[in-house]
Amino acid sequence: MNWQEVYNNKLVSVEEASSKVESGDRIWIGAYAGIPVQLVEALADRVNELENVELVSALICHPFKCIQSKEYIGKINFNSIFFGPYERKFFKVGNVHINSVHFANTYYALKEVYKVNTLFSEVSVPDEDGYMYYGPIGVSWNGPVAEYAKKKIVQVNKFQPKVKGAMNRIHVSEVDWICEHDHPLAELSQPPVSEKDKKIASYIIPLIPDGATLQVGLGGIANAVAYGLVDKKNLSVHTEMLTDSLVYLARKGVINGKILAGFGLGSQAVYDFVGECKADLAPIHLVNEPYTAGQNEKFISINSALMADVTGQIGSESIGFNQFSCTGGQLDYVRAAGISKGGKSFVCMGSTVKGKDGSINSTITVQLPPGQAVTTPRTDVMYVVTEYGMADLYNKPIEKRVKAMISIAHPDFREKLTKEAKEAGLIK
């Protein structure tokens, strides 16, 4: 039997594919543009037939029915290893459960903590040999899950590109059921680069040497840095996510070395670049492993934060007890930069934030608010950057850390911070 016959024998409707899920199943549904949205929603329509089904995902691109209503609780439960806008919007409904886990540890989390037994994945149309590709997002997790999942259900989408990399595809003979639904991939829009972002970037760009290997995240600051590197030479990439700014540098020839990423996320331009096989993708637990990433000389890590205390404790995922995102790969790459010969890590943030009451508050404080998650410990932090300068904290005594952090706080808050730091016994 050739692969086309195998494909046709396994081909069912989206609704029939969803019917293969049983009570108690624990399903990895993928992340963002790799999620088979129609298959997940068809499963949600079976809510009164099921109990204790666990969905696990990261940064969803669609407001799924199961997170919008309490009727799904205990029947189809939703778990997130990266908290995004839709997860935040519907969190108070009560069916979104957060796990802030290092991306380098997600293989263990999915297999041993969630005990995933079923894979839902979007895939490309088969190639001439019958292989279907996981696309720009799916390679991060789907290949490893496919190795141990008891049930593998794929949704073929002609818009999913065939991508290059490790564990990047699955053969029609290896899946249990196939359904089809074509739709453009969900894009993640980026905020415009502000003048504040450009100012922060201006402190970082001179410290990035030619021949560096880059890891950058999403957002205005990361984009300001990356787009500001057009005059650099011979750059490479080893990053959790391949972004529009990195694709821009690659198209310009500024990045002309290796490009290794866990996934590509952003506009259609990113998906097209990955679909041209100009980047290598690999499972995220391998890409984000700090020692592996740290083998790149002159490894540069650039990430954003929400707040920090004056000793350098970095909060990037919550505001007090309120979860905003998750840890993702920030600490993985901060530690990789510490391992790398000539490596540097930069954690960036604006010096102030506007409160709900309209008040302006310092993002640098003597004491973090109750419940604040520390994403990156002060013992790992190298450089913290605001629009007022850069604080070099790496392995520095606490008193020097405190003075350096106060020096990059907004001028309106420096006197208050100094007074509070003295009262706390942090400085004399």
ABEGO torsion letter per residue (X at the ends): XBAAAAAAAABBBAAAAAAABBBGBBBBAEBEAABBAAAAAAAAAAAAABBGBBBBBBGBABBBAAAABAAABGABBBBBABBBAAAAAAAAAGABBBBBBBAAAAAAAAAAAAGBABBBBBBBBBBAAGBBBAEAAAAAAAAAAAAABABBBBBBBAABBBBBEBGABBBAAABABBBBBBBBBBBBBBBBBBAAAAAAAAAAAAABBBGBBBBBBBEAAAAAAAAAAAABBGBBBBBABBBAAAAAAAAAGABABBBBBABBBEBAAAAAAAAAGABBBBBAAAAABAAAAAABBGBBBBBBBABBBAAGBBBAABBEABBABBAEAAAAAAAAAAABBGBBBBBBBBABBBBAAGBBBBABBABBBBGBBBABBAAABBBBBBAAEBBBABGBBAAAAAAAAAAABBAAAAAAAAAAAAAAGABX
